[in-house]
Amino acid sequence: MNVDKVYILEDRGVLYINGDDCFDFLQNLITNDLNKVSESNSCFASLLTPQGKYLFDFIIIKHKEGYFIDCEKKIINELFNKFNLYKLRSKVEILNLSNEFVVAAVSKEKFLSFENSKDVTGNTIKYRSDPIFLDPRNSDLGGRIIINLEKLYLSIKKLNLKSSSIKEYYDHSFKIGIPQIDTEKLQNKLFGIECNFEELNGLDFKKGCYVGQENTARIKLKNKQSKKLFPIKVLEGEIKIDDEIKQNNKIFGKVLIDENYPFGLIKFKDQDIKIGENFSCGTAKIKILKPNWFD
């Protein structure tokens, strides 16, 4: 990511949740601890099924008396409806502000050039009253700004930034193994803990109950996790969802996201797997990419 560039992520949506019960409402649903979110810190979290399967992931940012929810725009209405389903009699207002606010990304170097910024994932400051924060998943993803669309281009000009293709940003995200495109294809296909949410600071095992907490905690405490989500590089041919990923005729996983930036659910603990070597996948030849944060 270039220090002079800004990436306007038009494929991200923004919800705003406020009201007297908004803290308890979110705290009882999400996989992370909302106590971590303040004017100076934002967090990554997810919403799971009661069985602990993946549904949505998002970033939570404190804003005024409530919280911004930054998530993939194509599932914003589905997430909005899911939150409303859980709302019941809670004193909570849920607004879809995707037509009014936009998410933009800048390099880590640019974020650290701002006054009072810190090299800490989730670190949040204000720029002209708008939150700008170092991505809580991984600092290599750089900073993010949530800003009113009417103020966007004036702020870009004041920051001496030039708008660049979002492909450059998402290529970078894929390279470090963090899916942000076509995440709806993951829904109900794997457990939240298999999405690397622990490594991406999206799970808190010390907080109280949340939706899907029981199975998530059981997998962790009994060391039963045998699969993880890995990026896939297609060397030749084409892949499709649910294609089996094989090496020496043994199945080691399957494709969950097939287009743009593909990811597969991989049996990473299998002693026979050779991550650095080629795999077959349907009629294609692929490689499994190992993120640098994966131990």
Contacts in CASP RR format, 6 or more apart in sequence:
PFRMAT RR
TARGET T0000
AUTHOR 0000-0000-0000
METHOD contacts of the structure
MODEL  1
MNVDKVYILEDRGVLYINGDDCFDFLQNLITNDLNKVSESNSCFASLLTP
QGKYLFDFIIIKHKEGYFIDCEKKIINELFNKFNLYKLRSKVEILNLSNE
FVVAAVSKEKFLSFENSKDVTGNTIKYRSDPIFLDPRNSDLGGRIIINLE
KLYLSIKKLNLKSSSIKEYYDHSFKIGIPQIDTEKLQNKLFGIECNFEEL
NGLDFKKGCYVGQENTARIKLKNKQSKKLFPIKVLEGEIKIDDEIKQNNK
IFGKVLIDENYPFGLIKFKDQDIKIGENFSCGTAKIKILKPNWFD
1 7 0 8 1.000
1 105 0 8 1.000
1 106 0 8 1.000
1 107 0 8 1.000
1 108 0 8 1.000
1 142 0 8 1.000
1 168 0 8 1.000
1 169 0 8 1.000
1 172 0 8 1.000
2 107 0 8 1.000
2 164 0 8 1.000
2 168 0 8 1.000
3 107 0 8 1.000
3 109 0 8 1.000
3 110 0 8 1.000
3 113 0 8 1.000
4 110 0 8 1.000
4 160 0 8 1.000
4 161 0 8 1.000
4 162 0 8 1.000
5 106 0 8 1.000
5 107 0 8 1.000
5 161 0 8 1.000
5 162 0 8 1.000
5 163 0 8 1.000
5 164 0 8 1.000
5 168 0 8 1.000
6 104 0 8 1.000
6 105 0 8 1.000
6 106 0 8 1.000
6 156 0 8 1.000
6 159 0 8 1.000
6 161 0 8 1.000
6 162 0 8 1.000
6 163 0 8 1.000
6 164 0 8 1.000
7 104 0 8 1.000
7 105 0 8 1.000
7 106 0 8 1.000
7 163 0 8 1.000
7 164 0 8 1.000
7 165 0 8 1.000
7 166 0 8 1.000
7 168 0 8 1.000
7 169 0 8 1.000
8 102 0 8 1.000
8 104 0 8 1.000
8 152 0 8 1.000
8 163 0 8 1.000
8 166 0 8 1.000
9 102 0 8 1.000
9 103 0 8 1.000
9 104 0 8 1.000
9 105 0 8 1.000
9 166 0 8 1.000
9 169 0 8 1.000
10 73 0 8 1.000
10 102 0 8 1.000
10 166 0 8 1.000
11 72 0 8 1.000
11 73 0 8 1.000
11 74 0 8 1.000
11 166 0 8 1.000
11 181 0 8 1.000
12 70 0 8 1.000
12 71 0 8 1.000
12 72 0 8 1.000
12 73 0 8 1.000
12 102 0 8 1.000
12 103 0 8 1.000
13 70 0 8 1.000
13 71 0 8 1.000
13 72 0 8 1.000
13 73 0 8 1.000
13 76 0 8 1.000
13 98 0 8 1.000
13 101 0 8 1.000
13 103 0 8 1.000
14 68 0 8 1.000
14 69 0 8 1.000
14 70 0 8 1.000
14 76 0 8 1.000
14 96 0 8 1.000
14 97 0 8 1.000
14 98 0 8 1.000
14 100 0 8 1.000
14 101 0 8 1.000
14 102 0 8 1.000
14 103 0 8 1.000
14 146 0 8 1.000
15 68 0 8 1.000
15 69 0 8 1.000
15 71 0 8 1.000
15 76 0 8 1.000
15 79 0 8 1.000
15 80 0 8 1.000
15 83 0 8 1.000
15 94 0 8 1.000
15 95 0 8 1.000
15 96 0 8 1.000
15 97 0 8 1.000
15 98 0 8 1.000
16 63 0 8 1.000
16 66 0 8 1.000
16 67 0 8 1.000
16 68 0 8 1.000
16 69 0 8 1.000
16 94 0 8 1.000
16 95 0 8 1.000
16 97 0 8 1.000
17 25 0 8 1.000
17 26 0 8 1.000
17 66 0 8 1.000
17 67 0 8 1.000
17 69 0 8 1.000
17 83 0 8 1.000
17 92 0 8 1.000
17 93 0 8 1.000
17 94 0 8 1.000
17 95 0 8 1.000
18 64 0 8 1.000
18 65 0 8 1.000
18 66 0 8 1.000
18 67 0 8 1.000
18 92 0 8 1.000
18 93 0 8 1.000
19 65 0 8 1.000
19 66 0 8 1.000
19 91 0 8 1.000
19 92 0 8 1.000
19 93 0 8 1.000
20 91 0 8 1.000
20 92 0 8 1.000
21 90 0 8 1.000
21 91 0 8 1.000
21 92 0 8 1.000
22 65 0 8 1.000
22 66 0 8 1.000
22 67 0 8 1.000
22 92 0 8 1.000
22 93 0 8 1.000
23 34 0 8 1.000
24 90 0 8 1.000
25 86 0 8 1.000
25 87 0 8 1.000
25 90 0 8 1.000
25 92 0 8 1.000
26 34 0 8 1.000
26 60 0 8 1.000
26 67 0 8 1.000
27 33 0 8 1.000
27 34 0 8 1.000
27 35 0 8 1.000
27 207 0 8 1.000
27 210 0 8 1.000
28 209 0 8 1.000
28 210 0 8 1.000
28 211 0 8 1.000
29 47 0 8 1.000
29 83 0 8 1.000
29 86 0 8 1.000
29 210 0 8 1.000
29 211 0 8 1.000
30 45 0 8 1.000
30 46 0 8 1.000
30 47 0 8 1.000
30 60 0 8 1.000
30 210 0 8 1.000
31 45 0 8 1.000
31 46 0 8 1.000
31 47 0 8 1.000
31 48 0 8 1.000
31 192 0 8 1.000
31 197 0 8 1.000
31 202 0 8 1.000
31 203 0 8 1.000
31 204 0 8 1.000
31 210 0 8 1.000
31 213 0 8 1.000
31 216 0 8 1.000
32 43 0 8 1.000
32 44 0 8 1.000
32 45 0 8 1.000
32 46 0 8 1.000
32 60 0 8 1.000
32 201 0 8 1.000
32 202 0 8 1.000
32 203 0 8 1.000
32 204 0 8 1.000
32 207 0 8 1.000
33 43 0 8 1.000
33 204 0 8 1.000
33 206 0 8 1.000
33 207 0 8 1.000
34 43 0 8 1.000
34 60 0 8 1.000
34 67 0 8 1.000
35 207 0 8 1.000
36 43 0 8 1.000
36 204 0 8 1.000
37 43 0 8 1.000
37 60 0 8 1.000
37 61 0 8 1.000
37 62 0 8 1.000
37 67 0 8 1.000
38 62 0 8 1.000
38 124 0 8 1.000
39 62 0 8 1.000
39 124 0 8 1.000
39 126 0 8 1.000
40 123 0 8 1.000
40 124 0 8 1.000
40 125 0 8 1.000
41 122 0 8 1.000
41 123 0 8 1.000
41 124 0 8 1.000
41 133 0 8 1.000
42 59 0 8 1.000
42 60 0 8 1.000
42 61 0 8 1.000
42 62 0 8 1.000
42 122 0 8 1.000
42 124 0 8 1.000
42 131 0 8 1.000
42 133 0 8 1.000
42 136 0 8 1.000
43 59 0 8 1.000
43 60 0 8 1.000
43 122 0 8 1.000
43 136 0 8 1.000
43 201 0 8 1.000
43 202 0 8 1.000
44 57 0 8 1.000
44 58 0 8 1.000
44 59 0 8 1.000
44 60 0 8 1.000
44 136 0 8 1.000
44 137 0 8 1.000
44 197 0 8 1.000
44 200 0 8 1.000
44 201 0 8 1.000
44 202 0 8 1.000
45 57 0 8 1.000
45 58 0 8 1.000
45 59 0 8 1.000
45 60 0 8 1.000
45 202 0 8 1.000
46 54 0 8 1.000
46 55 0 8 1.000
46 56 0 8 1.000
46 57 0 8 1.000
46 58 0 8 1.000
46 192 0 8 1.000
46 195 0 8 1.000
46 197 0 8 1.000
46 202 0 8 1.000
46 203 0 8 1.000
47 55 0 8 1.000
47 56 0 8 1.000
47 57 0 8 1.000
47 58 0 8 1.000
47 79 0 8 1.000
47 82 0 8 1.000
47 211 0 8 1.000
48 54 0 8 1.000
48 55 0 8 1.000
48 191 0 8 1.000
48 192 0 8 1.000
48 210 0 8 1.000
48 211 0 8 1.000
48 212 0 8 1.000
48 216 0 8 1.000
49 55 0 8 1.000
49 188 0 8 1.000
49 211 0 8 1.000
49 212 0 8 1.000
50 211 0 8 1.000
50 212 0 8 1.000
51 212 0 8 1.000
51 215 0 8 1.000
52 191 0 8 1.000
52 192 0 8 1.000
52 211 0 8 1.000
52 212 0 8 1.000
52 213 0 8 1.000
52 214 0 8 1.000
52 215 0 8 1.000
52 216 0 8 1.000
53 187 0 8 1.000
53 188 0 8 1.000
53 189 0 8 1.000
53 190 0 8 1.000
53 191 0 8 1.000
53 192 0 8 1.000
54 186 0 8 1.000
54 187 0 8 1.000
54 188 0 8 1.000
54 189 0 8 1.000
54 190 0 8 1.000
54 191 0 8 1.000
54 192 0 8 1.000
54 194 0 8 1.000
54 195 0 8 1.000
55 82 0 8 1.000
55 187 0 8 1.000
55 188 0 8 1.000
56 71 0 8 1.000
56 75 0 8 1.000
56 78 0 8 1.000
56 79 0 8 1.000
56 82 0 8 1.000
56 183 0 8 1.000
56 187 0 8 1.000
57 71 0 8 1.000
57 183 0 8 1.000
57 195 0 8 1.000
57 197 0 8 1.000
57 202 0 8 1.000
58 69 0 8 1.000
58 70 0 8 1.000
58 71 0 8 1.000
58 79 0 8 1.000
59 69 0 8 1.000
59 70 0 8 1.000
59 71 0 8 1.000
59 133 0 8 1.000
59 135 0 8 1.000
59 136 0 8 1.000
59 137 0 8 1.000
59 144 0 8 1.000
60 67 0 8 1.000
60 68 0 8 1.000
60 69 0 8 1.000
60 70 0 8 1.000
61 67 0 8 1.000
61 68 0 8 1.000
61 70 0 8 1.000
61 124 0 8 1.000
61 131 0 8 1.000
61 133 0 8 1.000
61 146 0 8 1.000
62 68 0 8 1.000
62 124 0 8 1.000
62 131 0 8 1.000
63 131 0 8 1.000
63 146 0 8 1.000
68 101 0 8 1.000
68 131 0 8 1.000
68 146 0 8 1.000
69 79 0 8 1.000
70 103 0 8 1.000
70 144 0 8 1.000
70 146 0 8 1.000
71 79 0 8 1.000
72 180 0 8 1.000
72 181 0 8 1.000
72 183 0 8 1.000
72 184 0 8 1.000
73 98 0 8 1.000
74 184 0 8 1.000
75 183 0 8 1.000
75 184 0 8 1.000
76 96 0 8 1.000
76 98 0 8 1.000
77 96 0 8 1.000
78 184 0 8 1.000
80 94 0 8 1.000
80 96 0 8 1.000
83 94 0 8 1.000
84 94 0 8 1.000
87 94 0 8 1.000
99 149 0 8 1.000
100 148 0 8 1.000
100 149 0 8 1.000
101 146 0 8 1.000
101 147 0 8 1.000
101 148 0 8 1.000
101 149 0 8 1.000
102 146 0 8 1.000
102 147 0 8 1.000
102 148 0 8 1.000
102 149 0 8 1.000
102 152 0 8 1.000
103 144 0 8 1.000
103 145 0 8 1.000
103 146 0 8 1.000
104 144 0 8 1.000
104 145 0 8 1.000
104 147 0 8 1.000
104 152 0 8 1.000
104 156 0 8 1.000
105 135 0 8 1.000
105 141 0 8 1.000
105 142 0 8 1.000
105 143 0 8 1.000
105 144 0 8 1.000
105 145 0 8 1.000
105 169 0 8 1.000
106 132 0 8 1.000
106 142 0 8 1.000
106 143 0 8 1.000
106 144 0 8 1.000
106 145 0 8 1.000
106 159 0 8 1.000
106 161 0 8 1.000
107 142 0 8 1.000
107 143 0 8 1.000
108 119 0 8 1.000
108 134 0 8 1.000
108 139 0 8 1.000
108 140 0 8 1.000
108 141 0 8 1.000
108 142 0 8 1.000
108 143 0 8 1.000
110 142 0 8 1.000
110 143 0 8 1.000
110 159 0 8 1.000
110 161 0 8 1.000
111 117 0 8 1.000
111 132 0 8 1.000
111 133 0 8 1.000
111 134 0 8 1.000
111 142 0 8 1.000
111 143 0 8 1.000
112 119 0 8 1.000
114 125 0 8 1.000
114 127 0 8 1.000
114 132 0 8 1.000
115 125 0 8 1.000
116 125 0 8 1.000
117 123 0 8 1.000
117 125 0 8 1.000
117 134 0 8 1.000
118 134 0 8 1.000
119 134 0 8 1.000
119 139 0 8 1.000
120 134 0 8 1.000
120 139 0 8 1.000
121 134 0 8 1.000
121 135 0 8 1.000
121 136 0 8 1.000
121 137 0 8 1.000
121 138 0 8 1.000
121 139 0 8 1.000
121 201 0 8 1.000
122 133 0 8 1.000
122 134 0 8 1.000
122 135 0 8 1.000
122 136 0 8 1.000
123 133 0 8 1.000
123 134 0 8 1.000
124 131 0 8 1.000
124 132 0 8 1.000
124 133 0 8 1.000
124 134 0 8 1.000
125 131 0 8 1.000
125 132 0 8 1.000
125 133 0 8 1.000
126 132 0 8 1.000
127 145 0 8 1.000
127 155 0 8 1.000
127 159 0 8 1.000
128 151 0 8 1.000
128 155 0 8 1.000
128 158 0 8 1.000
130 145 0 8 1.000
130 146 0 8 1.000
130 147 0 8 1.000
130 148 0 8 1.000
130 151 0 8 1.000
130 155 0 8 1.000
131 145 0 8 1.000
131 146 0 8 1.000
132 143 0 8 1.000
132 144 0 8 1.000
132 145 0 8 1.000
133 143 0 8 1.000
133 144 0 8 1.000
134 142 0 8 1.000
134 143 0 8 1.000
135 141 0 8 1.000
135 142 0 8 1.000
135 143 0 8 1.000
135 144 0 8 1.000
136 201 0 8 1.000
136 202 0 8 1.000
137 178 0 8 1.000
137 200 0 8 1.000
137 201 0 8 1.000
137 202 0 8 1.000
138 176 0 8 1.000
138 178 0 8 1.000
138 200 0 8 1.000
138 293 0 8 1.000
140 172 0 8 1.000
140 176 0 8 1.000
141 172 0 8 1.000
141 173 0 8 1.000
141 176 0 8 1.000
141 178 0 8 1.000
145 155 0 8 1.000
147 155 0 8 1.000
156 162 0 8 1.000
156 163 0 8 1.000
170 180 0 8 1.000
170 181 0 8 1.000
170 260 0 8 1.000
170 261 0 8 1.000
173 179 0 8 1.000
173 180 0 8 1.000
173 261 0 8 1.000
174 231 0 8 1.000
174 261 0 8 1.000
175 231 0 8 1.000
175 289 0 8 1.000
176 291 0 8 1.000
176 292 0 8 1.000
176 293 0 8 1.000
177 230 0 8 1.000
177 231 0 8 1.000
177 263 0 8 1.000
177 289 0 8 1.000
177 291 0 8 1.000
178 200 0 8 1.000
178 291 0 8 1.000
179 186 0 8 1.000
179 229 0 8 1.000
179 231 0 8 1.000
179 257 0 8 1.000
179 261 0 8 1.000
179 263 0 8 1.000
180 261 0 8 1.000
181 257 0 8 1.000
181 260 0 8 1.000
181 261 0 8 1.000
182 257 0 8 1.000
182 259 0 8 1.000
182 260 0 8 1.000
182 261 0 8 1.000
183 257 0 8 1.000
185 241 0 8 1.000
185 256 0 8 1.000
185 257 0 8 1.000
185 258 0 8 1.000
186 195 0 8 1.000
186 229 0 8 1.000
186 256 0 8 1.000
186 257 0 8 1.000
186 263 0 8 1.000
189 256 0 8 1.000
189 265 0 8 1.000
190 227 0 8 1.000
190 229 0 8 1.000
190 256 0 8 1.000
190 265 0 8 1.000
191 215 0 8 1.000
191 216 0 8 1.000
191 219 0 8 1.000
191 225 0 8 1.000
192 203 0 8 1.000
192 216 0 8 1.000
193 203 0 8 1.000
193 216 0 8 1.000
193 219 0 8 1.000
193 220 0 8 1.000
193 225 0 8 1.000
194 225 0 8 1.000
194 227 0 8 1.000
194 228 0 8 1.000
194 229 0 8 1.000
194 265 0 8 1.000
195 229 0 8 1.000
196 228 0 8 1.000
196 229 0 8 1.000
196 291 0 8 1.000
196 294 0 8 1.000
197 203 0 8 1.000
198 220 0 8 1.000
199 293 0 8 1.000
199 294 0 8 1.000
203 216 0 8 1.000
205 217 0 8 1.000
205 220 0 8 1.000
218 224 0 8 1.000
219 225 0 8 1.000
226 267 0 8 1.000
226 268 0 8 1.000
226 269 0 8 1.000
226 270 0 8 1.000
227 253 0 8 1.000
227 265 0 8 1.000
227 266 0 8 1.000
227 267 0 8 1.000
227 268 0 8 1.000
228 265 0 8 1.000
228 266 0 8 1.000
228 268 0 8 1.000
228 294 0 8 1.000
229 256 0 8 1.000
229 263 0 8 1.000
229 264 0 8 1.000
229 265 0 8 1.000
229 266 0 8 1.000
230 263 0 8 1.000
230 264 0 8 1.000
230 266 0 8 1.000
230 268 0 8 1.000
230 288 0 8 1.000
230 289 0 8 1.000
230 290 0 8 1.000
230 291 0 8 1.000
231 261 0 8 1.000
231 262 0 8 1.000
231 263 0 8 1.000
231 264 0 8 1.000
231 288 0 8 1.000
231 289 0 8 1.000
231 291 0 8 1.000
232 239 0 8 1.000
232 245 0 8 1.000
232 255 0 8 1.000
232 262 0 8 1.000
232 263 0 8 1.000
232 264 0 8 1.000
232 281 0 8 1.000
232 286 0 8 1.000
232 287 0 8 1.000
232 288 0 8 1.000
232 289 0 8 1.000
233 286 0 8 1.000
233 287 0 8 1.000
233 288 0 8 1.000
233 289 0 8 1.000
234 262 0 8 1.000
234 281 0 8 1.000
234 284 0 8 1.000
234 285 0 8 1.000
234 286 0 8 1.000
235 278 0 8 1.000
235 284 0 8 1.000
235 285 0 8 1.000
235 286 0 8 1.000
235 287 0 8 1.000
236 284 0 8 1.000
236 285 0 8 1.000
237 283 0 8 1.000
237 284 0 8 1.000
237 285 0 8 1.000
238 283 0 8 1.000
238 284 0 8 1.000
239 255 0 8 1.000
239 258 0 8 1.000
239 262 0 8 1.000
239 281 0 8 1.000
239 282 0 8 1.000
239 284 0 8 1.000
239 286 0 8 1.000
240 255 0 8 1.000
240 258 0 8 1.000
241 255 0 8 1.000
241 256 0 8 1.000
241 257 0 8 1.000
241 258 0 8 1.000
242 254 0 8 1.000
242 255 0 8 1.000
243 254 0 8 1.000
243 255 0 8 1.000
243 258 0 8 1.000
243 281 0 8 1.000
243 282 0 8 1.000
243 284 0 8 1.000
244 251 0 8 1.000
244 253 0 8 1.000
244 254 0 8 1.000
244 281 0 8 1.000
244 282 0 8 1.000
245 251 0 8 1.000
245 252 0 8 1.000
245 253 0 8 1.000
245 254 0 8 1.000
245 255 0 8 1.000
245 264 0 8 1.000
245 266 0 8 1.000
245 279 0 8 1.000
245 280 0 8 1.000
245 281 0 8 1.000
245 286 0 8 1.000
245 288 0 8 1.000
246 252 0 8 1.000
246 279 0 8 1.000
246 280 0 8 1.000
246 281 0 8 1.000
247 272 0 8 1.000
247 273 0 8 1.000
247 274 0 8 1.000
247 277 0 8 1.000
247 278 0 8 1.000
247 279 0 8 1.000
247 280 0 8 1.000
248 272 0 8 1.000
250 272 0 8 1.000
252 266 0 8 1.000
252 267 0 8 1.000
252 270 0 8 1.000
252 272 0 8 1.000
252 273 0 8 1.000
252 279 0 8 1.000
253 264 0 8 1.000
253 265 0 8 1.000
253 266 0 8 1.000
253 267 0 8 1.000
254 264 0 8 1.000
254 265 0 8 1.000
255 262 0 8 1.000
255 263 0 8 1.000
255 264 0 8 1.000
255 281 0 8 1.000
256 263 0 8 1.000
256 264 0 8 1.000
256 265 0 8 1.000
257 263 0 8 1.000
257 264 0 8 1.000
264 288 0 8 1.000
266 273 0 8 1.000
266 288 0 8 1.000
267 273 0 8 1.000
268 275 0 8 1.000
275 288 0 8 1.000
275 290 0 8 1.000
276 287 0 8 1.000
276 288 0 8 1.000
276 290 0 8 1.000
277 287 0 8 1.000
278 285 0 8 1.000
278 286 0 8 1.000
278 287 0 8 1.000
279 285 0 8 1.000
279 286 0 8 1.000
279 287 0 8 1.000
279 288 0 8 1.000
280 286 0 8 1.000
END
